Amino acid sequence: MLIMRCVNIGAVLCLLMTLVGCTEYINLKLDSTAPLLVVDAVITTEPDNSYVQLSLTADYFINSKTPRVSGASVMVSDGSWVTELTESPVSKGLYQFPTGFVGIEGQTYHLVIDRVDDSGKTSRYESVSTMPHKLNIDSVGYEWRAKDKEMRVLYYGRDNVETRDHYMFMVAKNDSLISDQYSEMRVLNDDLYNGSVFNGVTVFVVREKWNNNK
């Protein structure tokens, strides 16, 4: 028996040495690419919360913030009026709507971005988007499940039958967002629920790990 044990230990040691010997480090060499314009445009029904942020893409391993685009012409219209956004004096690349501006549900907006020198030449970009209608929330409830050590957030309301809607649900605790990663957010559409009445549908699950860590 003593001999067998020695043989087994030797086999394990050889196996471990083989696994360690197979480790290899690879340095990825990614080619640089021409910068592309990144547009983060938001229009909301909340006063003075709409904006357009312009930046450029950068190489994958860059250790600094991506470059902001300054000096561009940013125009927004809804077919009856046109307004030119003003670049913030304290935040480069951030273009702001006139004071008091609010978006209108169901309204279609046309965005035009001009004078963008993103690769040694001036470019023009355009986009059209319609502001969706707000979610008809009746109320929000919760259900504690002691066996699973989790709390389920329940939604009560009705989906708009006339539009195809997408929803993102996030949860905050004491004014602190606990679903602070995209993988923790709940995203869904109304393909299976168009026009439905939601009577206590689970839209988010808060597990014990969040209660302990947040």
Number of C-alpha atoms within 10 A of each C-alpha: 6 6 7 9 10 10 12 11 11 12 12 11 12 12 12 11 11 11 10 10 9 7 8 7 5 6 6 6 7 9 7 9 10 10 15 12 18 14 14 11 13 12 19 15 14 12 14 16 16 20 18 22 19 21 21 16 16 17 13 10 8 8 8 7 10 14 15 16 19 19 14 20 16 23 19 20 15 16 10 5 7 13 12 16 18 19 21 12 9 7 11 16 20 21 25 19 22 15 10 10 16 16 18 17 13 12 13 15 19 15 17 16 19 15 15 20 15 16 11 7 8 11 14 12 13 12 10 12 12 14 16 15 13 12 13 12 12 11 11 14 12 15 13 14 11 8 6 9 12 17 18 18 19 18 19 16 17 17 19 18 12 8 12 14 18 12 11 11 13 16 17 11 11 7 7 10 12 18 18 12 9 10 8 15 16 15 14 12 12 16 10 8 15 16 15 13 14 16 14 17 15 16 18 20 18 18 15 12 10 12 13 7 7 11
